[in-house]
Amino acid sequence: MAKEQERDELHRTIWQIANDLRGSVDGWDFKTYVLGMLFYRFISENLTAYINKEEQRTGNAAFNYANISDEDAEFGRAERRNELD
């Protein structure tokens, strides 16, 4: 149910943006902007799902990438970089 609500909210937001920009932006420019935003969201959601799945597979069932702080994310990134060096 939450995904449907998020999708409905996204549609309302996009429609409101379209109404606000109507007339002042070329249609193709607007499509490019919206499609880019939707693609970014698609990539973000799929990356989050992948990370969560891998964390759960390793036994960390309570992990949720969307809820970690910026500091924790930077720490994890730096730790991973050190492992690769």
C-alpha positions in Angstrom: 0.0 0.0 0.0 2.9 2.4 0.8 4.3 2.1 -2.8 0.9 3.0 -4.2 0.7 6.0 -2.0 4.2 7.1 -3.0 3.4 6.6 -6.6 0.2 8.7 -6.3 2.2 11.4 -4.5 4.8 11.4 -7.3 2.1 11.7 -9.9 0.5 14.6 -8.1 3.8 16.3 -7.7 4.7 15.9 -11.3 1.3 17.2 -12.4 1.7 20.2 -10.2 5.2 20.9 -11.6 3.7 20.6 -15.1 1.0 23.1 -14.2 3.5 25.5 -12.7 5.8 25.4 -15.7 3.2 25.2 -18.5 3.9 27.8 -21.1 7.3 28.8 -19.8 9.2 25.6 -20.7 9.4 23.7 -24.0 7.6 20.4 -23.8 10.7 18.4 -24.8 12.8 20.2 -22.1 10.2 19.3 -19.5 10.1 15.7 -20.6 13.9 15.4 -20.4 13.8 16.8 -16.9 11.0 14.5 -15.7 12.3 11.4 -17.3 15.7 12.1 -15.8 14.2 12.5 -12.4 12.2 9.3 -12.8 15.2 7.4 -14.0 17.2 8.6 -11.0 14.4 7.5 -8.6 14.3 4.0 -10.4 18.0 3.6 -9.9 17.9 4.7 -6.3 15.0 2.4 -5.4 16.7 -0.6 -7.1 20.1 0.1 -5.5 18.4 0.4 -2.1 16.5 -2.9 -2.6 19.8 -4.6 -3.7 21.7 -3.3 -0.7 19.0 -4.3 1.7 18.7 -7.8 0.2 22.4 -8.4 0.5 22.5 -7.1 4.1 19.6 -9.4 5.0 21.3 -12.3 3.3 24.3 -11.8 5.6 22.1 -11.9 8.6 21.4 -8.3 9.3 17.6 -8.5 9.0 16.9 -5.1 10.6 19.1 -3.2 8.1 17.3 -0.6 6.0 19.6 1.5 3.7 17.0 4.2 3.4 17.1 4.9 7.1 20.9 5.1 7.7 22.4 8.5 8.5 24.8 10.3 6.1 27.6 9.8 8.6 27.0 6.0 8.7 26.9 5.9 4.9 30.1 7.8 4.6 31.8 5.5 7.2 30.7 2.4 5.3 31.9 3.9 2.0 35.3 4.8 3.5 35.6 1.3 5.1 34.8 -0.4 1.8 37.3 1.8 0.0 40.0 0.7 2.5 39.1 -2.9 1.9 39.6 -2.5 -1.8 42.9 -0.7 -1.6 
